[in-house]
């Protein structure tokens, strides 16, 4: 058991950005707010047989990577916002930690070592968050409205006046939004506002549990005119989202390297960090190296974020996605960008895909895989099964570019690709999509060993 006067040496950071130390008994202690190289005294909040969780109460030998957080709501204090976990760590050191997390996961979970480590993809560390889900709560006893992220380790909404990871014009809107909600009749039944920013358009999706009065709608219109935003209303599920006024400008983002514009609805999945996404797509396409005589399959294609850029390089691209709504959006985007002739799209549950399905989708020279956090296990297993029992009418892709938002599931799938399906992991690297958070995005490239 860790003693109050015991000084612990922080050895590393875990995936939740907690310092990792061992006490005098050899037990692992996870210390919130502590950085590698620091020595701390702690207050233990949770004890288990194999580990303890604590926060530091005294610090000596401060890390050279420790910096002053850029947000007044960040920290370990009561009521601190839980949206960020690494603002106390210098930005380039955050990226190095994420790169190490990726390599450790590949090594320990997948038993895979990439032949080449890609330089991490980095971008702006503040004002980058073009998508966010902001919780809303009217606190009657204080006669105030809270709009923001949850407090750390809590269901309560943090009392936020600014948020530096949001674009400056949205951060400056938090206090006016609180005032707006406070004046609305429906203030008790407005649980969240979803933010979606496109090129020149800021959309706010208001979830409301009861119909809005004419007076409340007038307040929303006045706010929109004052702040230059576009209101969407969501009375029930995501399919009920609609513009407050039907004549608003279209949401969309650009991929200038490929001459593409990608329209989207505010509840569609798009990347949070548009600057990083632009660089990510460019690197993925260079690593994929699709050529005019090749067919490519883009698995988990979403609204065509990778599919359409690939279509500007390859002979043919098939995009496969679980959501029928996103498949429809992909087809519309392909048509809008003059790429219908080079693209095809299908809706399919990729978590239940079989070897027979892969054969039915046909041969492809290359794959791009961009799954959600659950990874692409069923897809990779189907590929491995076909490699173990080859069929004359099918051949595996020569190269796979795998874009991941969870290093653990990437490592699991990489292990199957390398040790069962016959691929080499030729490259891997981190993508800092979410600065100041512990979220690790990454990219890996696999090539058929016999290629």
C-alpha positions, 0 to 999 in steps of 0.5 A, a space after each residue: 500500500 502506498 504511504 502518504 509520505 512516499 515519493 513515487 518516480 513516474 516511469 511512463 504515461 498510460 493510454 489515459 495519460 496517467 503517470 505510471 509508477 511503482 510503490 515500495 511494495 512493487 505495486 503499480 500506481 496510476 497517478 493523474 496529472 503526473 508526467 514521466 521523470 517526475 517524483 510525486 507524493 499521492 493521495 490514493 483514490 482507488 485500491 485493487 489487488 494489482 494496482 492503485 489509482 491516485 492523484 498527486 498532492 506534492 511534486 518535485 523534479 518537475 518534468 521539462 515537458 510540463 507546460 501551463 495548460 491553455 484552458 482555465 477549465 483544465 486540471 484536477 480541481 473539482 468541476 474541471 472539464 473532462 474533455 482534455 487529458 494532456 494539456 499539461 504536457 508539451 504538444 510534441 511530447 504528446 505526439 511522441 507518447 501516442 507514437 509509443 502507444 501505437 508501437 507498444 500495442 503493435 508489439 505486445 498485442 499483435 506481435 508485429 513490428 513495422 518495418 518503417 515508422 512513419 513520421 507522425 501527422 501533426 497540425 494545429 493544437 488549438 481551435 482544431 475541433 470542427 465537430 463536438 457534442 456539447 451537453 446542455 443543462 439548466 440548473 434551476 437552483 442556481 438559475 443558470 445554464 451550462 453548455 459544454 463537455 462533462 466534468 472529469 469522471 462525472 455526469 455533470 456538465 462542466 461550468 465552461 466559459 471558453 474552450 480553446 480546442 474549439 474554433 475561436 468563434 465557437 469558443 466565444 459563443 459558449 456564454 451567449 449560448 448559455 444566455 440563449 438557452 436560459 431565455 427559452 421556454 423549453 430550457 428544461 428539455 434541451 439536452 444537447 447541441 451538436 456542432 458541425 463546421 464546414 467551409 464557411 458554415 457553422 451548424 448547430 443541431 439542437 436536440 429538443 424533447 418537446 416541440 419548440 414554441 414560436 417564441 423559442 424559434 424566434 430566439 434561435 433565429 435572432 441568435 443565428 443572425 447575430 452569431 452567423 450560425 445555422 440552426 438545425 433541429 432534432 426532435 427525435 433520432 438522427 433521421 429527424 434532423 432538419 434545418 430550422 429555416 430551409 434556405 441555409 447554405 450547404 455544409 461541406 468540406 474541401 480536399 483541394 489536393 484532389 479538387 473535391 468538395 464533400 457536402 455532408 449533413 451535420 449528423 453525418 460522420 466526418 473527421 473532427 479535425 479538418 486540417 489533419 484530415 486533409 493531410 491524412 487523405 493525402 498520405 493515405 493515397 500516396 501510401 496506397 499508390 492506386 494506379 489507373 489500371 487498378 481496382 480498389 475497395 474502400 471498406 467502411 467508406 463513410 461519405 466517401 472521404 477516401 473513396 472519391 480521392 482514390 477514384 481520381 487515381 484508380 480505374 474503379 473504386 468500390 466503397 462499402 459502408 454499414 450505413 445506408 444513409 452514408 452510402 446514399 451520401 457517397 453516391 451523391 458526392 460522387 455524382 457532384 464531383 463527376 466521379 460516378 463512372 469510376 465508383 460504386 457503393 454498397 451498404 453491408 454490415 462489415 462486422 458480419 462479413 464472410 469469405 463468401 462475401 469477399 469473393 462476391 465483392 470481387 478481386 481488388 488490387 488494393 484495399 483501404 480500411 477505415 473502421 470505427 473503434 471496434 476495428 475490422 476483425 471480421 473483414 480481416 478474418 475473412 481475408 485470412 480464411 481465404 488465404 488459408 483456403 484459396 479459391 480460383 476465382 479470387 485473389 487477395 489485395 497486394 497492399 492494404 492501407 489501414 486507418 485506425 482510431 484505436 491502436 488496440 484493435 489495429 494491433 489485433 487485426 495486424 496480428 491476424 494479417 501478418 501471422 495468418 494472412 501472409 502480409 508484412 507490416 511495412 509502415 505505421 505511424 501516429 496521427 494527432 487528430 485530437 491534440 491534448 486528449 489521450 485519443 490515438 489515431 494511426 495508419 499502417 500499411 501491409 503488403 502481401 509477403 509474396 508480392 
